[in-house]
Amino acid sequence: TKTTFVPDEEVFKKYQYRAQHVEKLLWNYAFLNTGLTLNFNGEKIHSEDGLKDLLNQNLSNDPLYPIIHLKGDDIEVAITHTHSYGEEYYSFVNGQHTTQGGTHQGAFREAVVKTIRDHFQKEYDAVDIRSSIVAAIAVKVMEPIFESQTKTKLGSNDVGPDGPSMLAFVMDFLKKYLDNFLHKNPKVANALQAKILTSERERKDLAGIKK
């Protein structure tokens, strides 16, 4: 199938294609469809490790530990922490990049905190756990509901008409796979815990200075 699009010059005056924008969209398709090769202006766009490749390509700082990459039925996540500030997320639903997040991203943020607290058996502050996190999550949802026509924010509370809630779905996945990963990779678990403790110390020092 060959699809050709030529903009009407009377409507789109002095138009031009933004190759950088198109390339970014195509990379997202490649990350979400591992093994697929897309050819764009002579360049091959291909990913074998999905969301792990996405994080590696977008990291602005070196990760504090190797990217945790987990895949399950209808869900894939990639997680790490860096020396940057704040939280950075890349979220997708059925191949759509939800730049404004939504219920799946909210569920992920909550599930990460709960899983890490349970793993270390410590009631760490959620802010300290998520500080400097860089993560990506992709889910497949039946009959998704978006909060706008541009589909940039997911509003679905459930994975499907008869499926579990979004929070339960993401929580169950991380509780099993992330916890197992941390048990099997103590070096990563130690690095993660060290980062949490550093964030906690910095937050308390800053609060003391402000006081």
Disulfide bonds with the S-S distance in Angstrom:
none
